[in-house]
């Protein structure tokens, strides 16, 4: 499996349906359809419906990003260590979480939602606003449209477990919680207290996986990584325009940095957020020459220059 799989190329040759085609391939790879008694028509309806929830006009938070996260997540769970450690239900939850993790993303962040009292911030009481929305919408669709409900034939206990994992993973993508997850995983690995038999530790591991998948852009080969950086920069410019429409409101220092210094933003993001969590994952998987770390360092040097 190629860590540097070109998701942009897949999107181009599939008429901007990368989730649909990649999703079908991954479900076949793990034999999910047979194990969870999913009809092909149900799977195709699920993939199409979820892909259509993404706003393709957004430069970054669109279906191509979701497909990229999906590919990264599958890369991780297909690693021999995780392939042997994780149950079929956990792998299934990982793949579903990656597919739905940003559906109906409006192109603005939680801070904007909360500071301007947007409707979603009221519904979710200012707590992981967008992440709660992505997750709730996905389950609403599954409940209301039986033709795309890939969970309709699982047992009650399977449904309860899979749903709990999906919720945990999608909520974990809130970057406001990033340090909390990294610190907890770091402490457990350092003190050798991580117990794969413990349900909380298993859930923590899955949250680390989706967080790594969600911020994997700087770990990809430079030509792909730069494309993602340009898209994020463009989307942040749009957000900055929206911010300026509100009188007497000052842009946050981070947003200003995003919109004026792409290089500085990338190096800071790599150093503070991406490298520490990928080092943890590489350590857990006992990978000596982790391609993600190697390319991350190359991209860091690229942006520094």
N, C-alpha and C positions, 0 to 999 in steps of 0.2 A: 504494500500500500504506500502510495507516494504522499509524504507529508506536504509537499509543495504542489499538490494537485491544483490546477488552475480553474477555480470556480467561475471566473469571468468567462473563460472559454466555454465551459459547460452551459452557462446562461445564454451565451450567444447562439450556440448550436441547437438549443432546446427551445428557442423562441421565448426566452426569459421564464423558463419553468425548471430551474435547477433543483428545487425541493422535490418536485414530482418525480423526476427521473433518478436523482440520487437516492431519494427515499425508497423507491421501489427496489433499487439495487441493494440497499442496506437491509431492508426487511427480508429480502431473499437470502442474503448472506447469513443472517442469523436465524433463518427459518421461523421468523415470528408468525407468519400467516398460519402455518400448520400448528405451531405450539399454542397459539391463542385463538385458533379457529376463526381466522379473519378471511372473509371472501375477498378476492382480488378487486371486485367492484367497490367494496367498502373501503379498502385501502386507498384506491385511486380517488375516491370521493373525499376521503380524509385529507390526503395530500393536496388535492386541488383546492379544497375549501380553506385549509390553513394557509396555503401559499397566497390565496386571494385576499387574505386578511392583511397582508403587508402592503404598505403604500409604496409602489414601485417608483414613484416620482421622487422619493427621498434619496439623496445621494448615498447615505450610509445605512441607516436602519431600515433596510428593505429585505426582500426575499433572498437576494444574493448573499447578504450578510448572514441570514439565518441558515442558508445552505452551507456556507463556509463553516459556521459553528457546528452544523450537523456533521460535516466531513471530519472536522477536528475531533469531535466527540467520538465518532466511530473509530478514528485512528487510535485514540487512547484505549477504548474498551476492547479493541482487537489486539492490543499488546499482550503477549503471552502471560504476563503476570496478572493483569486484570481479567483476561479471558478466563483464567482458571479460578480467580477469586470471586468474581461476580456471578450472581444467579441470572437466569434468563429473564426474570421479572425486573431485576435491576438494570440490565442492559436495555430492556424494552423501555423502561422509564427514562433512561439516559437519552435515548433516541427521540422519544416523544418530547421531552423537555427542550432539546435542542431545536426541534422543529417549531415549537410554539413560543419559545422564550421571549420573542419581541413582537408578537402579532399585534396589529393595529397601533404600532408605535407612531406617535404624532410628530416626531421630529424635534420635540422639546424634552427637557430633562425634568427630573423630580423637583429640583430647586425652582425652576420656572413654574411648574404646576402649583407648588405650595405658596410661593411668594405672591402669585397673582390669583390665588384662590380659584384655580380652574376646577371644573366640575369633578374630575377624578380625584383631586386632592380632598374634596369634601366627602366623597364616597368612602375613601380609604383612610380618612383621618390622618393625612400627611405621612403615612407610614408605607415606605416602599410603593409609592403610588402606582407607577407604571408597571412594575413587576406584578403587583397584585392584579392589575387590570389584565395583563397578558394572560395570566393563569386563569383568572375567573372567566374571561371570555372564551378561552379554549374549552373549559369544562361546560360552559353554557351551550356552546355549539354541539358538543358531544351529546349532551342531554336532549337538546331540542331537535337535532337532525340525526335520526337513527341510521340513515343510510351512510353516514360517515363515522359512526361510533365504533372505533376499533377496539373499544373496551367492553362492548356489550356481551361478549361470550366468556369473559373471564369469571372466575369464581368470586364470591363476595370477599373472601380474605385476600385474594390477589388484587382485586380492585382497591380495597382499602390501603394495601401496602404500596401499590404502584402510584395511586393518587397522592399519598403522603410524600413519596419521593419526588414526584413531579413538582408539587408545591414547594418543597424545600429547595430544590435545585433552581427553579425559576426565581424564587425570592432571593436566592444567594447571588444572583447576577446584579443586585443593587450594589453599586460600587461604594456606597456609604458604609456597607458592611464588610468591605474587603479586608481591612486590617484585622477585624475580629476573627475571620476564618483563617487567615494566614497565621496569626498568633497562636490560635488553638492547635492547628495542625503542626506548627513548628514545635510547640511545647511537647506534644505527644510523641513526635518522632525523636526529639532530643532526649527525652526522658524514657524512651522506649515503652511508653504506656499505651500506644495505639494498639487496639485489640480488634482485629478484623471480625471476631465473633460477636462483638458488641454492636447492637443495632445503631446506636448513636454514632459510633466511630465509622460504621459503614456509610451512614448518611453523610457524615462529614467528608469522607473520601469522595463521594459522588458530587458533593457541592464544589469541592476543589476541582474536580474534572470539568464541570460546566463553566466554572470561572476561568479556567485555563483556556477552554475552547472559545469562550466569549471574547477574550482579549488576546487571541493568538496571532493577530495581524502582524505585530512586530517580530514574530518568530519565523515568519515565512521568508522565502527567498526575496531578495531586495526588490525586484521588479514587481512582484505582487504586493509586497508590503507597502511600497510607495503609492501604489494605486489606492490602497485602503486609506492611507494617510491623507491623500488628496481629497478623497470622498468625505472623510470626517471633517477635514478643514472646511470644505464647502458647506456641509450641513451646519457647522458651528457658525459660519458667517451668516447663514439664514437666521439662526437663533439670535445672533447679536442684533440683527435688524429688528426682530420682534421685541427684543428687550428695550431697544431705544425708543420704541413706540410708546412705552410707558413713561410718562413724565415723572421727574424727580426720582428716577431709579438709576442707580449706578451699576454698571456691569461688574461682575465679580472679577477679581484678579486672574483667576484661572481662565475665565472666558476670554478676557482681554488677551491673555497669553496665547490661547488657542487661535485667536483671530489675527494675531500680528506676528507671531514667531513660531512657525511650524516646527523648525528644527529644535528649538528649546523645549517645546511641548513634547515632542517625541522622545528626546533624551530623558526628560524628567519622568515621563510615563513609564518608559522602559526601566529606569533605575528604581523608581518607587513602587510600581505596581507589578510589572510583568516579570522581571528577572527573579525576584524573591520567590514568587509562587511556582515558577517553572523549575527553579532549583530544588524546591521541595518535592515536586512531582518527579523530577529526575532521580532524586535521592530515594524516594519511595520505590520507584520502578527499578532501581539499581542500574541505571544506564550510565556507562562511563563517558561515552561520547554522544550526548543528547543533541540531535540535529537542531532542535528548537533553540537550545542555549547557544550553540555555535552560530546560527544565523541571527539570533538576537544580538549577539555581540558585534557581528558584522554590520547590522543595521544601526546599532548604537554609534559605531565609528563613522558610518556614512553620514548620520545626522550631525555629529560633532564637527565634521569637516565642512 
